[in-house]
Amino acid sequence: MSNSVFQSVILQLKDVPGRVFGVMDAEGCVISCTEQSYIGECWTDAALRVNSSAEGVVTFGQKCFKAIVGGANFFEYAVFCTGSDEAAKIACTMAYIALNDAKIFYEEKHDRGTFVKNIIMDNILPGDIYIRAKELHFAADAPRAVFLVRQVSHSDVATVDVLSTMFPDKGQDFVLSINETDIAVVKQISSNTTAAELEKLAHAMEDKLKNELFIRSVIGFGTVAEHLRGLADSYKEAQTAIDVGKVFDTEKSIINYENLGIGRLIYQLPTTLCDIFLSEVFKKNSIDSLDQETLFTINKFFENNLNVSETSRKLFVHRNTLVYRLEKIKKLTGLDLRQFDHAIVFKVALMVRKYLSSRDSR
């Protein structure tokens, strides 16, 4: 536990006249005090006295001590104040209440973060999640969104701190370092939060990293987890969103798992099955026989919803020129893109080819 947590409370006790307040550890070392010169002193005899009587206020050497016990009911720290009279005992007890509350809050916050990380990383049994949540006074059935922030230009250790400033509710929202490049953000949301609002939040995180650390990032997010048990699935979906987006939506930096469409299915197919599919679709000629200009024309045709007139206008070519090109594609591949069924098959084939190319480049 950080000594600064105790020191922040101790400093507020400086205004109490005629008293010195502080905290010593189980070895008797003073780790925090309103009188700076005390810090670092070691009071071994006082620690032994407190340890032998961990309950109540202990007086020793013109000081009052009260033990702060740990989870296993053993002496971890002791609060002290100068004086041994009744007023000193009361002051020591009041200081103990404030410092013990600060310790509990710090540990709950730290433990909650570890707890959430264990859930998303599948390091805790599903049956233990509810029990641990109850111990930490953690709402188990609140809706939460999981974002995976991946640094792609370069990584910075300050990323977690920068993102944390966007989420002031440290008891409910968590910014967790996963590895050198990945940070998971788990945010509690309201039941009526829309996908558009989550995407807006993701853009805000992206802009924050870009403006403050000059880091380019890709952010994926999964479906909303209605219960703590769903966080692991939502995290995996966020991972899938980034991985699939890297193949099929290379220009996007914010990717919603629910918008992946057919790309999500293709990404899960075995490469052998993909090869068989392409060989069956393109019986006349391989898809690789199409030149870049032809592929560009095909993609524009798809972008304009198979509308010949609109596509020819966007390509700045005569309508008959586009029809000629489509006929040429039909002769090469056996697929007429003006027919909806043929167009679907061709579109899927292009995506499968893109997927296989991404696998080959790994």
N, C-alpha and C positions, 0 to 999 in steps of 0.2 A: 504494500500500500504506500502511496506517495505521502511523504512528510508534509508536503505543501498543503494537503487537505487539512491537517491539524493546524498548521501555521496560520492559515486564513481565518480560522475561528479564534485562535489564541490572540491574534492581533486585535480582534474586536474587544478583547477583555482588558486591553491596556488602560482603558478609561476607568477601570475600577480602582479607586484610590487605596493605597496602602497594601496592595496585594500583588504578588508575582504569581502568575499562572504558567503552567507548562505541561509537557507530556514527556514521559520517559518510556523506553522500550523494556522488554522482559529482562534484559541484561543490566538495566539500570542506567543506560545512556540517555541523556537528555536530548531529545530530537527536535523539540519545539518549545519556545518559551517567550514570554513578554519581555524578559530580560535577556538580551542577546548574549551576554557574557556567560550565561549558564549552559548554552547549547554546546554539546560535546563533552560536558562533564559526565563522569560515570559514578553512580551511586549504587554500588553493588549491594551494600548492606540494606539499603532502603528497598531494593528490588526483592531481596530475600524475605524481608519483613512483609511486604505486600503479597508475595507469592504464598506465604504461610497462612495468610488470612485475606483471601481474595474477595470476600464479601464485606460490604460496609466500608466506612471511612477508617483508614489506618493513620495514626499520628506517629511521626518519627522525625527526630532532628528538627524540631520546630516547624514541621511542615505536615500538611494533611495529604494523604494519597487515597485515590479510589481506582480500583482496577477496572480496565476495559477488557472483558473476556472475549475469546474467540469462539468460533462455531463449536469446538469440542469442549467448551466451558473451561478453557485454560487461560491463564494470564498472558495477554499479548502486549498491552500497554497500560500505563497508569497515569491518570490525571493528578496533578499536584498543585497546591497553592501554599503560600507562606502563612504561618500561624498555626496554632494548635488548639485555639479556643472554639467554642460552639459556633461563633460567626464564621470562623475559618472552615469548619466542617460543612456548614451550609453553603458557603461560597464554592467549596470544592465539589459538592454534590451538584450544584447548578452548572458548573463548568463541565462536569462529567456528562450531564444530560445533553448539552450542546455538542460536545465532541463525539460522544457515542452515536448521536443521530447523524453527524457528518460522516462518521466511519461507515455506518449502515448504508447511507445513501450512496457513498462512493462505491462500496462493494457491490451493492445491488446493480448499480449502473454498469460496473465492469462485468459482473457476472451475467447480466442480461445480454450484453454484447457477445460474450463468449457463447452463451446459450443459443442465441439467434444464429451465430456462425456455425455452431455444431448442427443445427437443424438444416440449414441450407446445404451443408457439406455432407449430409447423411451420416453424421457421427453420433447420433443419438437414436435410441430405439423409439418407434412411434408411441409405444405404451408409456414411455418415461416423459414424453413431452408435456402432457397435462399435469403430471405430478410436479415436475420442475417449474412449470409456469405458476403453479399455485404457491410454491415456496418463494418465488421471486415476486409475487403479487403482480403477475403479468397477465393481461387480458388475452385469453387463448383464442377467442372467436371474433376478434376485430378484423375487418378487411385490411389487407396490406398489399402493397405493390412492391415488386422486386426489380431493381434495375441493375444491369451489369455494365459498368463503365470500363472500357478497354482503351488504354493509351496506345496510340499507334505511331505517333511521330517520335516521341521519346517519353520516358517515364520520369517521374519526380516524386520523391518521398513526401513532399508537401501536399500532394494531391488529396490525401485523406483529410488533412486539416482544412484545406480550401473548401472542399465539398461539405465538411461538417458545419461550416458557417451558414449554410443554406437550411440547415435542419436544427432549429433551436431546441426542440423538444427532445432532449437527450434520453429521456426515459422511454420514449415510444419509437423514435426514428434512429436508425443505426447506419453508420458508414463504416464498412468493414474491409480491411485490406485482405485480399485473397492470395495474390502473388505479386510479382514484380510489376506486372502491367494491369492487372484486374482489380477493380474495387466494386464491391456489392453495396448497393444502397437499398435498405429495407425501410419503407415509409408506411406508416399507418394512415389510412385514408378514410373518407366518409363513404357510406354505402352508395351514394349517388354520383361518385366521381366518374367522369367519362374518360374514354380512351384518348380523346383530344386533349383533355387536361393533363393526363399523364405524359403525353407527347410534348406538351408545352413545358412541363417540368424537366423533361429530358433535355430539351433544347436549352433551357436555362442553365443546366449543369454543364452542357457542352460549351456554352458561351463563357461561363465562369472560368473553366479551365483554359480556354483559348485566350481570354483577356488577361488573366492574372498570371498564368504559368506558361503561356504560349504553347500549350499542348493540344494537339489534334486528337480527337477521341471518337470512338464509335460506341453507341449506347443501345443495348437491346433490353426489352422488358417483356415479361411474360403475362399470362392471365392473372387477374387479381386473386390472391389467396384469401379465402374466407375464414380460414383457421390456420393456426400455427403449423399444423401437419402439412398444409399445402405449400409452405414456403420453399421446400426442396424442389417440388415440381415446377414452381414458378421460376426459380433460379435456373433450372435446367432448360426451361423454355427460353429464358433470356440468353443463355449460351447458344442455343440452337438458332435464335434470331440473328445473332451476330455471325455465326458460321454460315448460315444459309444466305444471309444478306451479302456476305463477302463474295459469294458465287454469282447470285442472280441480281442483286441490287447494289452494285459497286459504288454508285454515286450517292447512296443514302448513308447518312451518319446516325440516324435515329430509326430503329427497326422494331416494329411491334410484332410479336410472335403471331398474333391473330391475323395479321395481314400478309403472311408469307405465302398463302395460297398453295398452288400445286408444287411450288419449289420445295416446300417442306417435305412432301411425299417423295419427290425425286431424290432429295438429299439422303434419304434413308434406304434407297435401293442399292443392291449389290452391283458392282461395276459389270460383272458378267451378264446380268440381266439387261443392263443398259445397252451393252454391245449387241446382244441378240435383238433387242427392240429396234435399234438403228438399222441393223442389217435386214430386218423384216420390212421396215417402212421404206427404205431406199433400195429396192431390189434392182432398179435399172442402173443407177449410179450412186456412189457414196455422196453424202452431204458435203464432203470435202471437195467435191468437184465444182461446187458453186463458188464463183469469185466474189470478192469483197463488194463490188458494185451491186451484184445480184442480191447478196445478203442484206445490203443497206436498203435496197428497194423492198425486200420482203418485210423487214422490220418496220419501215414506214407504212407499209400496207396494213400491218397489224395495229400500229399506233392509231391509224385512222379508221379502225373498225371495219376493215375490208371494203371501204368505200373507194371505188376507182377514181371518181371525179375529184374527191378531196385529196387523195394521195397524189394524183398527177399534178394538182395545183401546188402542193407542198414540195414536190420534187422539181417543179418548174419544167415539166415535160408535157407534151401533148397527150391527151387521153389515149389515143391510138398507140403511142409509144409504150405506155404502161401496159396496155393490153397485150402488145407484142411480147414484152418482157415476161408477163405472166404465162403466156403460151409457151415461151421458151422454158420456163421453170417446169411447166407441166410435162414437156417432152423429156426433160432431163430426169425428173424425179417420179413422174407418174401421178403427181398430186396437183389438183387444180385449186389454187388458193381462193378462188371466188366461191367455192363450195364450202359451207361452214364446217362440215365434218372433216374435210381434207385440211382445212386451215387449222383446226384444233390439233390434229395429228402432227402437222408440220411444226406448230408452235411448241408442242411438248418435245418433239424431236430436237429442236434448237436448244431447248433448256437442258435436255439430257446430254447433248454434245458439250454444252458449256460446263456442265457438272463434271463430265469425264475429263475435260481439259484442265479443270481446277485440280482434279485428283492427280493428273499426270505431272503438274507443275510443283507438287509438294516435295 
